Amino acid sequence: MLQTVQQRNSRLLLVVLAAIAVAVAGLMVLLSQVGGEGPQDTLAGIPQDGTGLGSEDAPVTIQLYEDFQCPACGQFARETAA
């Protein structure tokens, strides 16, 4: 009898955790669709020239090289840098 109570509690805990995971995933999807600043809003007021971004007089220059056959580089280019 004690074992069945423990099994029932374990199953209940598993169901509750699964429900929480589904709720969190749904909330994340909803929040990702709500929006926020787009890339154009983020870059407003920053000088742009071709592929260059920022002032030519900046003390630091960052050059970005990407391999779009690399899954991580492609995902970054599509989802983050775009």
N, CA, C and O atoms as a CHARMM CRD file, in Angstrom:
* protein
*
  328
    1    1 MET  N      0.82700  -1.19900   0.00000 PROA 1      0.00000
    2    1 MET  CA     0.00000   0.00000   0.00000 PROA 1      0.00000
    3    1 MET  C      0.86400   1.25400   0.00000 PROA 1      0.00000
    4    1 MET  O      0.57200   2.21900  -0.70600 PROA 1      0.00000
    5    2 LEU  N      1.93200   1.23400   0.79700 PROA 2      0.00000
    6    2 LEU  CA     2.81300   2.39000   0.86800 PROA 2      0.00000
    7    2 LEU  C      3.47800   2.63500  -0.48200 PROA 2      0.00000
    8    2 LEU  O      3.66800   3.78200  -0.88500 PROA 2      0.00000
    9    3 GLN  N      3.82600   1.56900  -1.17400 PROA 3      0.00000
   10    3 GLN  CA     4.47900   1.71000  -2.46800 PROA 3      0.00000
   11    3 GLN  C      3.53700   2.34100  -3.50400 PROA 3      0.00000
   12    3 GLN  O      3.98000   3.14900  -4.32100 PROA 3      0.00000
   13    4 THR  N      2.27600   1.99100  -3.48200 PROA 4      0.00000
   14    4 THR  CA     1.33900   2.56200  -4.44100 PROA 4      0.00000
   15    4 THR  C      1.12200   4.05100  -4.18300 PROA 4      0.00000
   16    4 THR  O      0.92000   4.80800  -5.13200 PROA 4      0.00000
   17    5 VAL  N      1.15800   4.48500  -2.94200 PROA 5      0.00000
   18    5 VAL  CA     1.02500   5.90600  -2.61800 PROA 5      0.00000
   19    5 VAL  C      2.24000   6.65200  -3.15200 PROA 5      0.00000
   20    5 VAL  O      2.11300   7.74600  -3.70200 PROA 5      0.00000
   21    6 GLN  N      3.40800   6.06000  -2.98800 PROA 6      0.00000
   22    6 GLN  CA     4.62200   6.69400  -3.50500 PROA 6      0.00000
   23    6 GLN  C      4.59200   6.75700  -5.02900 PROA 6      0.00000
   24    6 GLN  O      5.00500   7.76000  -5.61300 PROA 6      0.00000
   25    7 GLN  N      4.11000   5.70300  -5.67900 PROA 7      0.00000
   26    7 GLN  CA     4.01100   5.70100  -7.13400 PROA 7      0.00000
   27    7 GLN  C      3.02100   6.77000  -7.60600 PROA 7      0.00000
   28    7 GLN  O      3.26900   7.47200  -8.58600 PROA 7      0.00000
   29    8 ARG  N      1.90200   6.88100  -6.89700 PROA 8      0.00000
   30    8 ARG  CA     0.90100   7.87800  -7.25700 PROA 8      0.00000
   31    8 ARG  C      1.46500   9.28800  -7.08900 PROA 8      0.00000
   32    8 ARG  O      1.23300  10.15700  -7.92900 PROA 8      0.00000
   33    9 ASN  N      2.20300   9.51300  -6.00300 PROA 9      0.00000
   34    9 ASN  CA     2.80300  10.82900  -5.77800 PROA 9      0.00000
   35    9 ASN  C      3.85700  11.13200  -6.84500 PROA 9      0.00000
   36    9 ASN  O      3.97700  12.27200  -7.29600 PROA 9      0.00000
   37   10 SER  N      4.61300  10.12100  -7.24400 PROA 10     0.00000
   38   10 SER  CA     5.61800  10.31100  -8.29100 PROA 10     0.00000
   39   10 SER  C      4.95300  10.65900  -9.61400 PROA 10     0.00000
   40   10 SER  O      5.41600  11.54800 -10.32900 PROA 10     0.00000
   41   11 ARG  N      3.88800   9.97500  -9.93900 PROA 11     0.00000
   42   11 ARG  CA     3.16600  10.26700 -11.18400 PROA 11     0.00000
   43   11 ARG  C      2.55800  11.66700 -11.14800 PROA 11     0.00000
   44   11 ARG  O      2.60400  12.39800 -12.13700 PROA 11     0.00000
   45   12 LEU  N      1.99200  12.03100 -10.00700 PROA 12     0.00000
   46   12 LEU  CA     1.40300  13.36300  -9.86700 PROA 12     0.00000
   47   12 LEU  C      2.47900  14.43400 -10.02600 PROA 12     0.00000
   48   12 LEU  O      2.25500  15.44100 -10.69800 PROA 12     0.00000
   49   13 LEU  N      3.62500  14.22900  -9.42600 PROA 13     0.00000
   50   13 LEU  CA     4.72600  15.17100  -9.55700 PROA 13     0.00000
   51   13 LEU  C      5.17000  15.28600 -11.01200 PROA 13     0.00000
   52   13 LEU  O      5.44000  16.38600 -11.49500 PROA 13     0.00000
   53   14 LEU  N      5.24500  14.17000 -11.69900 PROA 14     0.00000
   54   14 LEU  CA     5.63000  14.16600 -13.11000 PROA 14     0.00000
   55   14 LEU  C      4.61400  14.93500 -13.95500 PROA 14     0.00000
   56   14 LEU  O      5.00400  15.70300 -14.83500 PROA 14     0.00000
   57   15 VAL  N      3.34400  14.74400 -13.70500 PROA 15     0.00000
   58   15 VAL  CA     2.29800  15.45400 -14.44400 PROA 15     0.00000
   59   15 VAL  C      2.36800  16.95400 -14.17000 PROA 15     0.00000
   60   15 VAL  O      2.23000  17.76000 -15.09000 PROA 15     0.00000
   61   16 VAL  N      2.57900  17.32800 -12.91700 PROA 16     0.00000
   62   16 VAL  CA     2.67400  18.74800 -12.56700 PROA 16     0.00000
   63   16 VAL  C      3.89100  19.37900 -13.24400 PROA 16     0.00000
   64   16 VAL  O      3.79600  20.48400 -13.78000 PROA 16     0.00000
   65   17 LEU  N      5.03000  18.68900 -13.22300 PROA 17     0.00000
   66   17 LEU  CA     6.22700  19.22100 -13.86400 PROA 17     0.00000
   67   17 LEU  C      6.04300  19.34700 -15.38000 PROA 17     0.00000
   68   17 LEU  O      6.50000  20.31700 -15.98400 PROA 17     0.00000
   69   18 ALA  N      5.38300  18.38200 -15.98000 PROA 18     0.00000
   70   18 ALA  CA     5.12400  18.45000 -17.42100 PROA 18     0.00000
   71   18 ALA  C      4.19900  19.62300 -17.73400 PROA 18     0.00000
   72   18 ALA  O      4.40800  20.32600 -18.72300 PROA 18     0.00000
   73   19 ALA  N      3.18700  19.83900 -16.91000 PROA 19     0.00000
   74   19 ALA  CA     2.26800  20.95800 -17.12900 PROA 19     0.00000
   75   19 ALA  C      2.99300  22.29400 -16.98900 PROA 19     0.00000
   76   19 ALA  O      2.73700  23.22600 -17.75200 PROA 19     0.00000
   77   20 ILE  N      3.88100  22.38600 -16.03100 PROA 20     0.00000
   78   20 ILE  CA     4.65600  23.61300 -15.85300 PROA 20     0.00000
   79   20 ILE  C      5.56400  23.83700 -17.06400 PROA 20     0.00000
   80   20 ILE  O      5.68200  24.96100 -17.55100 PROA 20     0.00000
   81   21 ALA  N      6.20300  22.77400 -17.54900 PROA 21     0.00000
   82   21 ALA  CA     7.07900  22.89800 -18.71500 PROA 21     0.00000
   83   21 ALA  C      6.29700  23.37000 -19.94000 PROA 21     0.00000
   84   21 ALA  O      6.77500  24.22400 -20.68700 PROA 21     0.00000
   85   22 VAL  N      5.10700  22.82700 -20.14900 PROA 22     0.00000
   86   22 VAL  CA     4.27400  23.23900 -21.28200 PROA 22     0.00000
   87   22 VAL  C      3.85600  24.70500 -21.12900 PROA 22     0.00000
   88   22 VAL  O      3.85900  25.45900 -22.10200 PROA 22     0.00000
   89   23 ALA  N      3.49900  25.10200 -19.91200 PROA 23     0.00000
   90   23 ALA  CA     3.09800  26.48800 -19.67800 PROA 23     0.00000
   91   23 ALA  C      4.26000  27.44900 -19.92200 PROA 23     0.00000
   92   23 ALA  O      4.07300  28.50500 -20.52400 PROA 23     0.00000
   93   24 VAL  N      5.44100  27.09600 -19.46500 PROA 24     0.00000
   94   24 VAL  CA     6.61500  27.95000 -19.67300 PROA 24     0.00000
   95   24 VAL  C      6.95300  28.04000 -21.16000 PROA 24     0.00000
   96   24 VAL  O      7.26400  29.12300 -21.65600 PROA 24     0.00000
   97   25 ALA  N      6.89600  26.91900 -21.87200 PROA 25     0.00000
   98   25 ALA  CA     7.17500  26.92600 -23.31300 PROA 25     0.00000
   99   25 ALA  C      6.15800  27.80600 -24.04300 PROA 25     0.00000
  100   25 ALA  O      6.52700  28.58200 -24.92500 PROA 25     0.00000
  101   26 GLY  N      4.89900  27.68900 -23.68300 PROA 26     0.00000
  102   26 GLY  CA     3.86600  28.52200 -24.30200 PROA 26     0.00000
  103   26 GLY  C      4.08400  29.99500 -24.02100 PROA 26     0.00000
  104   26 GLY  O      3.89700  30.83200 -24.90400 PROA 26     0.00000
  105   27 LEU  N      4.47400  30.31500 -22.80900 PROA 27     0.00000
  106   27 LEU  CA     4.74800  31.70500 -22.45200 PROA 27     0.00000
  107   27 LEU  C      5.94200  32.24700 -23.23900 PROA 27     0.00000
  108   27 LEU  O      5.92700  33.39400 -23.68500 PROA 27     0.00000
  109   28 MET  N      6.96700  31.42600 -23.40700 PROA 28     0.00000
  110   28 MET  CA     8.13400  31.85800 -24.17800 PROA 28     0.00000
  111   28 MET  C      7.77000  32.12000 -25.63400 PROA 28     0.00000
  112   28 MET  O      8.23300  33.09700 -26.22300 PROA 28     0.00000
  113   29 VAL  N      6.94300  31.25600 -26.21700 PROA 29     0.00000
  114   29 VAL  CA     6.50200  31.45800 -27.59800 PROA 29     0.00000
  115   29 VAL  C      5.68600  32.74000 -27.69400 PROA 29     0.00000
  116   29 VAL  O      5.88100  33.53100 -28.61700 PROA 29     0.00000
  117   30 LEU  N      4.78900  32.94700 -26.76600 PROA 30     0.00000
  118   30 LEU  CA     3.96300  34.15200 -26.76600 PROA 30     0.00000
  119   30 LEU  C      4.82000  35.40700 -26.64800 PROA 30     0.00000
  120   30 LEU  O      4.62400  36.36800 -27.39200 PROA 30     0.00000
  121   31 LEU  N      5.75500  35.40100 -25.72800 PROA 31     0.00000
  122   31 LEU  CA     6.61400  36.57000 -25.54300 PROA 31     0.00000
  123   31 LEU  C      7.50800  36.82000 -26.75000 PROA 31     0.00000
  124   31 LEU  O      7.81800  37.97200 -27.05500 PROA 31     0.00000
  125   32 SER  N      7.92700  35.77000 -27.44100 PROA 32     0.00000
  126   32 SER  CA     8.76600  35.96300 -28.61800 PROA 32     0.00000
  127   32 SER  C      7.97500  36.58800 -29.75900 PROA 32     0.00000
  128   32 SER  O      8.55300  37.25100 -30.62000 PROA 32     0.00000
  129   33 GLN  N      6.66400  36.38500 -29.77600 PROA 33     0.00000
  130   33 GLN  CA     5.82500  36.92900 -30.83800 PROA 33     0.00000
  131   33 GLN  C      5.34700  38.33600 -30.54300 PROA 33     0.00000
  132   33 GLN  O      4.95000  39.05800 -31.45800 PROA 33     0.00000
  133   34 VAL  N      5.37900  38.73900 -29.28000 PROA 34     0.00000
  134   34 VAL  CA     4.87800  40.05900 -28.90200 PROA 34     0.00000
  135   34 VAL  C      5.70900  41.14800 -29.54100 PROA 34     0.00000
  136   34 VAL  O      5.17900  42.19900 -29.90200 PROA 34     0.00000
  137   35 GLY  N      6.98700  40.91800 -29.68500 PROA 35     0.00000
  138   35 GLY  CA     7.80900  41.87700 -30.41900 PROA 35     0.00000
  139   35 GLY  C      8.79700  42.57400 -29.54300 PROA 35     0.00000
  140   35 GLY  O      9.51800  41.94800 -28.76600 PROA 35     0.00000
  141   36 GLY  N      8.82800  43.85800 -29.67100 PROA 36     0.00000
  142   36 GLY  CA     9.87200  44.66600 -29.07000 PROA 36     0.00000
  143   36 GLY  C     10.50500  45.45700 -30.18600 PROA 36     0.00000
  144   36 GLY  O      9.88000  45.71900 -31.21400 PROA 36     0.00000
  145   37 GLU  N     11.72400  45.82800 -29.98200 PROA 37     0.00000
  146   37 GLU  CA    12.41600  46.58300 -31.01200 PROA 37     0.00000
  147   37 GLU  C     12.82400  45.67200 -32.15500 PROA 37     0.00000
  148   37 GLU  O     13.30500  44.56100 -31.93100 PROA 37     0.00000
  149   38 GLY  N     12.63500  46.13300 -33.35900 PROA 38     0.00000
  150   38 GLY  CA    13.13400  45.42400 -34.52700 PROA 38     0.00000
  151   38 GLY  C     14.54800  45.89000 -34.81000 PROA 38     0.00000
  152   38 GLY  O     15.02000  46.83700 -34.18100 PROA 38     0.00000
  153   39 PRO  N     15.23900  45.24300 -35.74900 PROA 39     0.00000
  154   39 PRO  CA    16.60900  45.64300 -36.06200 PROA 39     0.00000
  155   39 PRO  C     16.71000  47.09000 -36.52700 PROA 39     0.00000
  156   39 PRO  O     17.68500  47.77200 -36.21200 PROA 39     0.00000
  157   40 GLN  N     15.71700  47.56600 -37.27300 PROA 40     0.00000
  158   40 GLN  CA    15.77200  48.93900 -37.75100 PROA 40     0.00000
  159   40 GLN  C     15.68200  49.92200 -36.58600 PROA 40     0.00000
  160   40 GLN  O     16.36700  50.94500 -36.58300 PROA 40     0.00000
  161   41 ASP  N     14.84300  49.61900 -35.60100 PROA 41     0.00000
  162   41 ASP  CA    14.72600  50.48400 -34.43300 PROA 41     0.00000
  163   41 ASP  C     16.00800  50.46400 -33.61700 PROA 41     0.00000
  164   41 ASP  O     16.43200  51.49600 -33.09600 PROA 41     0.00000
  165   42 THR  N     16.62100  49.30600 -33.50500 PROA 42     0.00000
  166   42 THR  CA    17.84100  49.16700 -32.71700 PROA 42     0.00000
  167   42 THR  C     18.98900  49.94500 -33.34000 PROA 42     0.00000
  168   42 THR  O     19.81000  50.51400 -32.62100 PROA 42     0.00000
  169   43 LEU  N     19.06100  49.97900 -34.67200 PROA 43     0.00000
  170   43 LEU  CA    20.16800  50.61100 -35.37300 PROA 43     0.00000
  171   43 LEU  C     19.89100  52.06100 -35.74600 PROA 43     0.00000
  172   43 LEU  O     20.72700  52.69900 -36.38500 PROA 43     0.00000
  173   44 ALA  N     18.73400  52.59500 -35.35900 PROA 44     0.00000
  174   44 ALA  CA    18.38700  53.96800 -35.71200 PROA 44     0.00000
  175   44 ALA  C     19.43100  54.93500 -35.15800 PROA 44     0.00000
  176   44 ALA  O     19.78800  54.86900 -33.98200 PROA 44     0.00000
  177   45 GLY  N     19.91700  55.83300 -36.01700 PROA 45     0.00000
  178   45 GLY  CA    20.87700  56.83700 -35.58700 PROA 45     0.00000
  179   45 GLY  C     22.33000  56.38100 -35.65900 PROA 45     0.00000
  180   45 GLY  O     23.22800  57.18000 -35.39300 PROA 45     0.00000
  181   46 ILE  N     22.58800  55.12100 -36.01000 PROA 46     0.00000
  182   46 ILE  CA    23.95800  54.62300 -36.13800 PROA 46     0.00000
  183   46 ILE  C     24.35500  54.71700 -37.60400 PROA 46     0.00000
  184   46 ILE  O     23.64300  54.20700 -38.46900 PROA 46     0.00000
  185   47 PRO  N     25.48400  55.36200 -37.89800 PROA 47     0.00000
  186   47 PRO  CA    25.90800  55.48600 -39.30200 PROA 47     0.00000
  187   47 PRO  C     26.11400  54.11900 -39.95100 PROA 47     0.00000
  188   47 PRO  O     26.71100  53.22000 -39.35900 PROA 47     0.00000
  189   48 GLN  N     25.61000  53.97600 -41.17700 PROA 48     0.00000
  190   48 GLN  CA    25.74800  52.72200 -41.91300 PROA 48     0.00000
  191   48 GLN  C     26.23600  53.02700 -43.32100 PROA 48     0.00000
  192   48 GLN  O     25.79200  53.98100 -43.95900 PROA 48     0.00000
  193   49 ASP  N     27.16900  52.18800 -43.79500 PROA 49     0.00000
  194   49 ASP  CA    27.69700  52.34700 -45.14700 PROA 49     0.00000
  195   49 ASP  C     28.00400  50.96300 -45.69800 PROA 49     0.00000
  196   49 ASP  O     29.00500  50.35100 -45.32500 PROA 49     0.00000
  197   50 GLY  N     27.15300  50.47200 -46.57700 PROA 50     0.00000
  198   50 GLY  CA    27.34800  49.12200 -47.11700 PROA 50     0.00000
  199   50 GLY  C     27.27700  48.08400 -46.00900 PROA 50     0.00000
  200   50 GLY  O     26.24800  47.92800 -45.35100 PROA 50     0.00000
  201   51 THR  N     28.37100  47.38400 -45.81400 PROA 51     0.00000
  202   51 THR  CA    28.39200  46.37800 -44.73900 PROA 51     0.00000
  203   51 THR  C     28.97300  46.94400 -43.45400 PROA 51     0.00000
  204   51 THR  O     29.03300  46.25100 -42.43800 PROA 51     0.00000
  205   52 GLY  N     29.40600  48.21600 -43.49300 PROA 52     0.00000
  206   52 GLY  CA    29.96200  48.84500 -42.29600 PROA 52     0.00000
  207   52 GLY  C     28.87500  49.42800 -41.42600 PROA 52     0.00000
  208   52 GLY  O     27.86300  49.92400 -41.92200 PROA 52     0.00000
  209   53 LEU  N     29.08600  49.36700 -40.13900 PROA 53     0.00000
  210   53 LEU  CA    28.10700  49.88700 -39.17700 PROA 53     0.00000
  211   53 LEU  C     28.86600  50.66800 -38.12200 PROA 53     0.00000
  212   53 LEU  O     29.76600  50.12800 -37.47700 PROA 53     0.00000
  213   54 GLY  N     28.51700  51.92500 -37.93900 PROA 54     0.00000
  214   54 GLY  CA    29.16700  52.74500 -36.92800 PROA 54     0.00000
  215   54 GLY  C     30.09500  53.77000 -37.55600 PROA 54     0.00000
  216   54 GLY  O     30.24000  53.84600 -38.77600 PROA 54     0.00000
  217   55 SER  N     30.70600  54.53800 -36.70600 PROA 55     0.00000
  218   55 SER  CA    31.58200  55.61900 -37.14700 PROA 55     0.00000
  219   55 SER  C     32.90800  55.07100 -37.66500 PROA 55     0.00000
  220   55 SER  O     33.46800  54.13200 -37.10000 PROA 55     0.00000
  221   56 GLU  N     33.39900  55.66700 -38.74500 PROA 56     0.00000
  222   56 GLU  CA    34.70200  55.27200 -39.28500 PROA 56     0.00000
  223   56 GLU  C     35.82600  55.67300 -38.34400 PROA 56     0.00000
  224   56 GLU  O     36.92600  55.12900 -38.43100 PROA 56     0.00000
  225   57 ASP  N     35.56500  56.61700 -37.44400 PROA 57     0.00000
  226   57 ASP  CA    36.57800  57.08700 -36.49800 PROA 57     0.00000
  227   57 ASP  C     36.57500  56.29000 -35.20000 PROA 57     0.00000
  228   57 ASP  O     37.28200  56.65000 -34.25800 PROA 57     0.00000
  229   58 ALA  N     35.81100  55.23900 -35.13200 PROA 58     0.00000
  230   58 ALA  CA    35.72100  54.44800 -33.89800 PROA 58     0.00000
  231   58 ALA  C     37.08800  53.88300 -33.53200 PROA 58     0.00000
  232   58 ALA  O     37.85600  53.50400 -34.41700 PROA 58     0.00000
  233   59 PRO  N     37.40400  53.82000 -32.22900 PROA 59     0.00000
  234   59 PRO  CA    38.70800  53.31600 -31.81000 PROA 59     0.00000
  235   59 PRO  C     38.86800  51.79700 -31.97800 PROA 59     0.00000
  236   59 PRO  O     39.98000  51.27700 -31.88400 PROA 59     0.00000
  237   60 VAL  N     37.78600  51.10700 -32.22100 PROA 60     0.00000
  238   60 VAL  CA    37.82800  49.64600 -32.34500 PROA 60     0.00000
  239   60 VAL  C     37.12400  49.24500 -33.63300 PROA 60     0.00000
  240   60 VAL  O     36.08900  49.81100 -33.98300 PROA 60     0.00000
  241   61 THR  N     37.68300  48.27600 -34.33200 PROA 61     0.00000
  242   61 THR  CA    37.05900  47.71900 -35.52700 PROA 61     0.00000
  243   61 THR  C     36.84700  46.23100 -35.30700 PROA 61     0.00000
  244   61 THR  O     37.78000  45.51600 -34.94100 PROA 61     0.00000
  245   62 ILE  N     35.64300  45.76900 -35.52400 PROA 62     0.00000
  246   62 ILE  CA    35.33400  44.34600 -35.39600 PROA 62     0.00000
  247   62 ILE  C     34.97400  43.83300 -36.77900 PROA 62     0.00000
  248   62 ILE  O     34.10200  44.38200 -37.45300 PROA 62     0.00000
  249   63 GLN  N     35.65200  42.77700 -37.19100 PROA 63     0.00000
  250   63 GLN  CA    35.33600  42.15900 -38.47600 PROA 63     0.00000
  251   63 GLN  C     34.71500  40.80900 -38.18900 PROA 63     0.00000
  252   63 GLN  O     35.24300  40.02400 -37.40100 PROA 63     0.00000
  253   64 LEU  N     33.60200  40.54500 -38.82400 PROA 64     0.00000
  254   64 LEU  CA    32.85800  39.31900 -38.59600 PROA 64     0.00000
  255   64 LEU  C     32.96000  38.43000 -39.82600 PROA 64     0.00000
  256   64 LEU  O     32.61800  38.85300 -40.93000 PROA 64     0.00000
  257   65 TYR  N     33.42500  37.21100 -39.64200 PROA 65     0.00000
  258   65 TYR  CA    33.50900  36.22200 -40.71100 PROA 65     0.00000
  259   65 TYR  C     32.58400  35.07500 -40.34300 PROA 65     0.00000
  260   65 TYR  O     32.64300  34.55800 -39.22700 PROA 65     0.00000
  261   66 GLU  N     31.73900  34.68200 -41.26700 PROA 66     0.00000
  262   66 GLU  CA    30.76600  33.63300 -40.98900 PROA 66     0.00000
  263   66 GLU  C     30.82600  32.54700 -42.05000 PROA 66     0.00000
  264   66 GLU  O     31.09600  32.81200 -43.22200 PROA 66     0.00000
  265   67 ASP  N     30.57700  31.35400 -41.62700 PROA 67     0.00000
  266   67 ASP  CA    30.45800  30.20800 -42.52000 PROA 67     0.00000
  267   67 ASP  C     29.00000  29.77600 -42.47400 PROA 67     0.00000
  268   67 ASP  O     28.57300  29.16200 -41.49600 PROA 67     0.00000
  269   68 PHE  N     28.23200  30.08400 -43.50600 PROA 68     0.00000
  270   68 PHE  CA    26.80100  29.80900 -43.47300 PROA 68     0.00000
  271   68 PHE  C     26.47600  28.33200 -43.62700 PROA 68     0.00000
  272   68 PHE  O     25.31500  27.94000 -43.50400 PROA 68     0.00000
  273   69 GLN  N     27.48100  27.50700 -43.89300 PROA 69     0.00000
  274   69 GLN  CA    27.26600  26.06500 -43.87200 PROA 69     0.00000
  275   69 GLN  C     27.33300  25.53100 -42.44300 PROA 69     0.00000
  276   69 GLN  O     26.85700  24.43200 -42.16200 PROA 69     0.00000
  277   70 CYS  N     27.92000  26.30700 -41.55400 PROA 70     0.00000
  278   70 CYS  CA    27.97400  25.94300 -40.13300 PROA 70     0.00000
  279   70 CYS  C     26.58400  26.19900 -39.54000 PROA 70     0.00000
  280   70 CYS  O     26.06700  27.30900 -39.66100 PROA 70     0.00000
  281   71 PRO  N     25.97800  25.20900 -38.91000 PROA 71     0.00000
  282   71 PRO  CA    24.63000  25.40700 -38.36100 PROA 71     0.00000
  283   71 PRO  C     24.54300  26.55400 -37.35700 PROA 71     0.00000
  284   71 PRO  O     23.57000  27.30700 -37.37400 PROA 71     0.00000
  285   72 ALA  N     25.52500  26.70000 -36.49400 PROA 72     0.00000
  286   72 ALA  CA    25.47800  27.76800 -35.48900 PROA 72     0.00000
  287   72 ALA  C     25.62600  29.14300 -36.13600 PROA 72     0.00000
  288   72 ALA  O     24.92800  30.08400 -35.75900 PROA 72     0.00000
  289   73 CYS  N     26.54300  29.26400 -37.12000 PROA 73     0.00000
  290   73 CYS  CA    26.73000  30.55600 -37.80500 PROA 73     0.00000
  291   73 CYS  C     25.47900  30.93400 -38.59700 PROA 73     0.00000
  292   73 CYS  O     25.05000  32.08700 -38.57900 PROA 73     0.00000
  293   74 GLY  N     24.90700  29.96600 -39.28500 PROA 74     0.00000
  294   74 GLY  CA    23.69200  30.23200 -40.05300 PROA 74     0.00000
  295   74 GLY  C     22.54100  30.64900 -39.16800 PROA 74     0.00000
  296   74 GLY  O     21.79800  31.57300 -39.50000 PROA 74     0.00000
  297   75 GLN  N     22.38700  29.97000 -38.03800 PROA 75     0.00000
  298   75 GLN  CA    21.30700  30.31600 -37.11000 PROA 75     0.00000
  299   75 GLN  C     21.52600  31.72100 -36.55800 PROA 75     0.00000
  300   75 GLN  O     20.57700  32.49900 -36.46200 PROA 75     0.00000
  301   76 PHE  N     22.75400  32.05500 -36.19800 PROA 76     0.00000
  302   76 PHE  CA    23.04700  33.39900 -35.70000 PROA 76     0.00000
  303   76 PHE  C     22.69700  34.45100 -36.74800 PROA 76     0.00000
  304   76 PHE  O     22.08100  35.46800 -36.42900 PROA 76     0.00000
  305   77 ALA  N     23.08500  34.20600 -37.98700 PROA 77     0.00000
  306   77 ALA  CA    22.82900  35.16700 -39.06500 PROA 77     0.00000
  307   77 ALA  C     21.33900  35.33800 -39.30600 PROA 77     0.00000
  308   77 ALA  O     20.87400  36.45300 -39.54500 PROA 77     0.00000
  309   78 ARG  N     20.58300  34.24200 -39.24700 PROA 78     0.00000
  310   78 ARG  CA    19.14400  34.30800 -39.52000 PROA 78     0.00000
  311   78 ARG  C     18.35500  34.89800 -38.35300 PROA 78     0.00000
  312   78 ARG  O     17.42700  35.67900 -38.56500 PROA 78     0.00000
  313   79 GLU  N     18.71200  34.53700 -37.13700 PROA 79     0.00000
  314   79 GLU  CA    17.85300  34.86800 -35.99700 PROA 79     0.00000
  315   79 GLU  C     18.35400  36.03500 -35.14900 PROA 79     0.00000
  316   79 GLU  O     17.55000  36.76600 -34.57100 PROA 79     0.00000
  317   80 THR  N     19.63600  36.21200 -35.07000 PROA 80     0.00000
  318   80 THR  CA    20.17200  37.23300 -34.16200 PROA 80     0.00000
  319   80 THR  C     20.63400  38.46600 -34.91600 PROA 80     0.00000
  320   80 THR  O     20.23600  39.58400 -34.58900 PROA 80     0.00000
  321   81 ALA  N     21.45500  38.27100 -35.90400 PROA 81     0.00000
  322   81 ALA  CA    22.04500  39.41200 -36.60900 PROA 81     0.00000
  323   81 ALA  C     21.09500  40.03300 -37.62500 PROA 81     0.00000
  324   81 ALA  O     21.30300  41.17100 -38.04400 PROA 81     0.00000
  325   82 ALA  N     20.06400  39.30900 -38.02500 PROA 82     0.00000
  326   82 ALA  CA    19.15400  39.81400 -39.06000 PROA 82     0.00000
  327   82 ALA  C     18.27300  40.93300 -38.55300 PROA 82     0.00000
  328   82 ALA  O     17.45400  41.46300 -39.30500 PROA 82     0.00000
